[in-house]
Amino acid sequence: MYSLLIVDDERWVRQGLRTTIDWQAEGVEVLGDAEDGEEALAFLDTQVPDIIITDIKMPRMDGLAFIEAVKARQLLCKFIIISGYSEFSYAQKAMRFGVADYVLKPIEETQVLEVVRQCIAQIQRENHEQDEIAQMSARMRESLPLARQQYVETMLLNESASNERNVKLWDQLHFRLDPNHLQVMIMKVYDWGPHAENAKDHYALRRAIGNFAKAEFAQVADVSMLTCPLDHCGDADLALLHSPASQEIGQAAMETFIKACRTYLGIGINVGMSRNCDITKLHAAFREAVQASEDALYVHERGNRNRFVELAMDFTAKHFTEPLTMNQVAEHLYLNPSYFSKLFHEKTGETFSKYLIRLRTSKAKELLKMTTLKIYEVAEQVGYQDFRHFVKLFKEQEGMTPAQYRDVGKK
């Protein structure tokens, strides 16, 4: 059975929520209701519900202030907020406070039930994670390194993990980091280069990046580090946890590391760093590092996309007489072919294959006008070994065959 508290300054709303829904059939017990945030906080002194449904606009203490006060007490309640269309900006702000969902007025029973069921499902998942942590603690002596990694991954990825029981595990796992002085660095691979198609390589590379990071950063800063490969996280491929000393890891060191990953591992990565935090804020620090990584990637890509296309065009201009392919150009730039294809089309408005045909056709036109080379010789000069294929593409581009084009030029 899960428990529920209803907070709203309108009595008819509180009564409606209590009586129109068969809460018992949903496995939910309504512990009580309150007309504003202050009354609800007093209620929480005696009972802590699993789920709280609260209005945004209320007298004395509104919904946002109430949520902040509950968060400050570190109570693990799931919040559902009630909001009117005119208060939508408040609802968006509340979502940043970790609110599970919101219900717009006028309130519909089916919508309330849907979001409550979602909260229950989330609570069940978190309880399952807590059970896993308990099992992990029991297995700690059998595999301490693995237990450390699983513990850190859980603390980073799950907000609910920062409770008193899990915090105590920090000392039991014998970390060499200061739990009150931590930073989270995340690394996200945006281009797997030659390893793009092999998922097994990704698994090994995440660990290689971690070892590489510890070796590289140890040269520039006196810091203790713990790496945590993230094999099933869409936001990051690796997390690196460290306790900053007097000499911290700077932007220059991160840029050097990013370049080294491209040079020696053949992959493109992006890095994000959180601010200082303590162990109870690891999840928030992880999200902050992810956001920093995404912001940096946007700036990086915006500044380098044009350069990538310029380099691709330069390479193509030098090698178009050879049997050149898009994959060869992408490999030259250490880019994933699909990523390069999308990038090239975005910046030029045409596919790479069409660009290459257009370039070769332009060069062929020059040769047809300026030389007496035979048609098949012109084809070879611009990268086509198949004479018929060259004639077909030329006609598609110019509306006439190479021979006709030459004849027109003579008139």
C-alpha positions in Angstrom: 0.0 0.0 0.0 1.3 3.5 -0.9 0.4 6.7 0.9 -0.9 10.0 -0.4 -1.2 13.6 0.9 -3.4 16.2 -0.9 -2.5 19.9 -0.5 -4.8 22.5 -2.0 -6.4 25.7 -0.7 -9.8 24.9 -2.3 -11.8 22.5 -0.1 -13.9 21.2 -3.0 -10.7 20.1 -4.8 -9.4 18.3 -1.8 -12.7 16.5 -1.2 -13.1 15.7 -4.9 -9.7 14.1 -5.1 -10.4 12.1 -1.9 -13.9 10.8 -2.8 -14.1 10.5 -6.6 -11.2 8.1 -7.0 -11.2 4.6 -5.6 -7.8 4.9 -4.0 -8.0 1.6 -2.2 -8.4 -0.2 -5.6 -5.2 1.5 -6.7 -3.3 0.3 -3.6 -3.1 3.9 -2.2 -4.1 5.2 1.3 -4.9 8.9 1.6 -3.3 9.9 4.8 -4.9 13.4 4.9 -5.1 16.8 3.3 -3.9 20.3 3.9 -5.0 23.7 2.7 -1.5 25.2 2.2 2.2 24.5 2.4 2.6 25.4 6.1 -0.2 23.1 7.2 1.3 20.3 5.0 4.8 20.8 6.5 3.3 20.4 10.0 1.6 17.2 8.8 5.0 15.9 7.6 6.3 16.1 11.2 4.3 13.0 12.0 3.8 11.2 8.7 5.7 11.1 5.5 3.6 10.0 2.4 5.0 8.4 -0.7 3.2 10.8 -3.0 2.0 14.4 -2.5 -0.4 16.1 -4.8 -0.1 19.9 -4.4 -1.5 23.0 -5.9 0.9 25.7 -7.2 -0.9 28.9 -6.0 -1.9 28.8 -2.3 -1.9 31.4 0.5 0.8 31.7 3.1 3.2 29.1 1.5 2.7 28.2 -2.1 3.4 24.9 -3.9 7.0 25.8 -5.0 8.0 27.0 -1.5 6.5 23.9 0.0 8.4 21.6 -2.4 11.7 23.4 -1.7 11.0 23.0 2.1 10.4 19.3 1.7 13.5 18.8 -0.4 15.5 20.7 2.2 14.4 18.1 4.8 15.6 15.4 2.4 12.3 13.6 2.4 11.8 11.2 -0.5 8.3 12.1 -1.5 7.1 12.1 -5.1 5.3 15.4 -6.1 2.5 15.9 -8.5 1.5 19.5 -9.0 -1.8 21.0 -9.9 -1.5 23.9 -12.3 -3.7 26.2 -14.4 -2.7 27.3 -17.9 -1.9 30.7 -16.6 0.5 29.1 -14.1 2.3 26.9 -16.6 5.7 28.7 -16.1 5.4 27.8 -12.4 4.8 24.2 -13.4 7.9 24.2 -15.6 10.0 25.6 -12.7 8.6 22.9 -10.4 9.7 20.2 -12.9 13.2 21.4 -12.4 12.8 20.8 -8.7 12.3 17.1 -9.4 8.5 17.1 -9.5 7.3 13.8 -11.0 4.5 15.3 -13.1 1.7 17.9 -13.2 -2.0 18.0 -13.8 -3.7 20.9 -15.5 -7.0 22.3 -14.3 -9.8 21.5 -14.6 -8.8 18.2 -13.0 -9.8 15.0 -14.7 -9.9 11.7 -12.7 -8.2 9.7 -15.5 -5.3 12.1 -15.7 -4.7 12.1 -12.0 -4.8 8.3 -12.0 -2.3 8.1 -14.8 0.3 10.3 -13.1 -0.2 8.6 -9.7 0.3 5.2 -11.4 3.5 6.6 -13.0 4.7 7.7 -9.5 4.0 4.3 -8.1 5.9 2.6 -10.9 8.9 4.9 -10.2 8.7 4.1 -6.5 8.7 0.4 -7.3 11.8 0.8 -9.5 13.6 2.8 -6.8 12.7 0.2 -4.2 14.1 -2.5 -6.5 17.3 -0.4 -6.9 17.5 -0.1 -3.1 17.3 -3.9 -2.8 20.1 -4.2 -5.4 22.2 -1.8 -3.3 21.6 -4.0 -0.2 22.6 -7.1 -2.1 25.7 -5.3 -3.4 26.7 -4.4 0.2 26.4 -8.1 1.1 28.7 -9.1 -1.8 31.1 -6.3 -1.1 33.9 -8.5 0.3 33.6 -10.8 -2.7 34.2 -8.1 -5.3 35.2 -4.8 -3.9 36.1 -3.1 -7.2 32.9 -4.1 -8.8 30.9 -3.1 -5.8 32.5 0.3 -5.8 31.7 0.8 -9.5 28.1 -0.4 -9.0 27.7 1.9 -6.0 29.1 5.0 -7.8 26.9 4.3 -10.8 23.8 4.0 -8.6 24.6 7.2 -6.8 25.2 9.1 -10.0 22.2 7.9 -11.9 19.5 7.7 -9.2 18.4 10.7 -7.2 16.7 8.5 -4.6 20.0 6.7 -3.8 21.4 9.6 -1.7 19.8 8.4 1.6 21.4 7.9 4.9 21.9 4.1 4.5 23.7 4.5 1.1 25.9 7.3 2.3 27.2 5.1 5.1 28.3 2.6 2.4 30.9 5.1 1.2 33.1 4.4 4.3 32.5 0.7 4.1 33.7 0.6 0.5 37.0 2.3 1.5 37.0 5.0 -1.2 40.1 7.2 -1.3 38.1 10.3 -2.1 36.8 13.0 0.2 33.0 12.5 0.4 32.6 16.2 1.2 34.7 17.5 -1.6 33.8 15.8 -4.9 33.5 16.7 -8.6 32.0 14.6 -11.4 33.4 14.6 -14.9 31.5 12.8 -17.6 32.7 11.8 -21.1 30.4 11.3 -24.0 31.5 9.7 -27.3 29.8 11.5 -30.1 31.9 9.8 -32.9 33.2 6.2 -32.5 35.3 6.6 -35.7 36.4 3.2 -37.0 34.6 1.5 -34.1 31.1 2.8 -35.0 29.7 -0.5 -36.1 31.1 -2.8 -33.3 29.3 -2.5 -30.0 31.9 -4.8 -28.4 34.6 -2.2 -29.2 32.5 0.4 -27.4 32.5 -1.7 -24.2 36.3 -2.0 -24.3 36.8 1.7 -25.3 34.8 3.0 -22.3 37.4 1.3 -20.0 40.3 2.4 -22.2 39.1 6.0 -21.9 39.0 5.7 -18.1 42.5 4.4 -17.9 43.7 7.0 -20.4 42.0 9.8 -18.4 43.6 8.8 -15.2 47.1 8.6 -16.8 46.6 11.9 -18.6 45.1 14.0 -15.8 47.6 12.7 -13.2 50.3 14.6 -15.2 48.6 18.0 -14.7 46.9 17.7 -11.3 47.4 16.0 -8.0 44.0 14.4 -7.7 42.6 11.0 -6.6 40.3 9.5 -9.3 37.7 6.8 -9.7 36.4 5.9 -13.1 33.0 4.4 -13.8 32.2 3.1 -17.3 28.5 3.6 -18.1 27.5 0.9 -20.6 23.7 1.5 -20.4 23.4 5.3 -20.1 22.4 7.4 -23.0 23.8 10.6 -21.5 27.4 9.6 -20.9 29.8 6.8 -21.6 32.1 7.3 -18.7 32.0 9.1 -15.3 35.1 10.1 -13.5 34.8 11.0 -9.8 37.6 12.9 -8.1 38.4 15.0 -5.1 40.0 18.3 -6.4 43.3 19.3 -4.7 44.9 22.7 -4.8 45.7 22.2 -8.5 42.4 21.3 -10.3 41.9 19.9 -13.7 41.5 22.9 -16.0 40.0 23.5 -19.4 43.3 23.3 -21.2 43.9 19.8 -19.7 40.5 18.6 -20.9 41.1 20.0 -24.4 44.4 18.2 -24.5 42.7 15.0 -23.4 40.0 15.3 -26.0 42.6 15.7 -28.8 44.6 12.7 -27.4 41.4 10.5 -27.6 41.0 11.5 -31.3 44.7 10.9 -32.1 45.3 7.7 -30.2 41.9 6.0 -29.9 40.4 7.4 -33.1 37.2 8.6 -31.3 35.6 12.0 -30.8 34.6 12.7 -27.2 33.1 15.5 -25.3 33.7 16.3 -21.6 31.6 18.0 -18.9 32.5 18.9 -15.4 30.3 19.6 -12.4 31.0 22.0 -9.5 32.1 20.9 -6.1 29.6 18.8 -4.2 29.3 16.3 -1.4 28.3 12.7 -1.6 24.6 13.5 -1.1 24.5 15.6 -4.3 26.2 13.2 -6.7 23.1 12.7 -8.9 22.7 16.5 -9.2 26.4 16.9 -10.0 26.1 14.2 -12.6 23.2 16.0 -14.3 25.2 19.2 -14.1 28.2 17.6 -15.8 26.0 16.1 -18.5 24.5 19.6 -19.2 28.0 21.1 -19.4 29.0 18.4 -21.8 26.0 19.0 -24.0 26.6 22.8 -24.0 30.2 22.3 -24.8 29.4 19.9 -27.7 27.0 22.5 -29.2 29.7 25.1 -29.1 32.3 22.7 -30.4 30.1 21.5 -33.2 29.0 24.9 -34.2 32.6 26.1 -34.4 34.0 23.0 -36.1 31.2 21.9 -38.5 32.3 24.4 -41.2 35.9 23.4 -40.7 35.1 19.7 -41.2 33.3 20.4 -44.4 36.1 22.6 -45.6 38.6 19.9 -44.9 36.4 17.3 -46.7 36.2 19.5 -49.8 39.9 20.1 -49.8 40.6 16.4 -49.5 38.1 15.7 -52.3 39.6 18.3 -54.6 43.0 16.5 -54.2 41.7 13.0 -54.7 38.7 13.2 -56.9 40.6 11.6 -59.8 40.9 8.5 -57.7 38.1 6.0 -57.0 37.1 8.1 -53.9 34.2 7.2 -51.6 32.4 9.1 -48.8 33.6 6.5 -46.2 37.2 7.3 -47.2 36.7 11.0 -46.7 35.0 10.4 -43.3 37.8 8.1 -42.3 40.4 10.8 -43.2 38.6 13.2 -40.9 38.2 10.5 -38.1 34.4 10.9 -38.3 31.6 8.3 -38.3 30.4 8.0 -41.9 26.7 8.5 -41.0 27.6 11.6 -38.9 29.8 13.0 -41.7 27.0 12.4 -44.3 24.5 14.3 -42.2 26.9 17.1 -41.5 27.9 17.5 -45.1 24.3 17.6 -46.3 23.4 20.2 -43.6 26.2 22.5 -44.5 26.1 22.2 -48.3 22.5 21.3 -49.1 23.5 18.3 -51.1 24.8 14.8 -50.5 28.5 14.0 -50.7 27.9 11.8 -53.7 26.1 14.5 -55.6 28.9 17.0 -54.7 31.5 14.6 -56.0 29.6 14.0 -59.3 29.2 17.8 -59.7 32.9 18.4 -59.1 34.0 15.7 -61.5 31.6 16.9 -64.1 32.9 20.5 -63.8 36.5 19.2 -64.2 35.4 17.1 -67.2 33.8 20.1 -68.9 37.1 22.0 -68.6 39.0 19.0 -70.2 36.4 18.7 -73.0 36.8 22.4 -73.8 40.6 22.8 -73.3 42.0 19.5 -74.5 41.7 17.0 -77.3 41.6 14.0 -75.0 39.2 11.2 -76.0 36.0 10.8 -74.0 37.2 7.7 -72.2 40.5 9.5 -71.4 38.5 12.4 -69.9 36.5 9.9 -67.8 39.7 8.4 -66.4 41.2 11.9 -65.7 38.2 12.7 -63.5 38.0 9.4 -61.6 35.8 7.2 -63.7 37.1 3.9 -64.9 33.8 2.9 -66.4 33.3 5.0 -69.5 29.6 4.3 -69.9 28.9 5.3 -66.3 30.7 8.6 -66.8 28.7 9.4 -69.9 25.4 8.5 -68.1 26.3 10.8 -65.1 27.5 13.6 -67.4 24.2 13.6 -69.3 22.2 13.6 -66.1 24.1 16.7 -65.0 24.3 18.6 -68.3 21.4 17.3 -70.4 23.8 16.2 -73.1 26.6 13.7 -73.6 30.3 14.7 -73.3 30.7 14.5 -77.1 27.7 16.7 -77.6 29.0 19.2 -75.0 32.4 19.3 -76.9 30.6 19.9 -80.2 28.5 22.7 -78.8 31.7 24.3 -77.5 33.3 24.3 -80.9 30.4 26.1 -82.6 
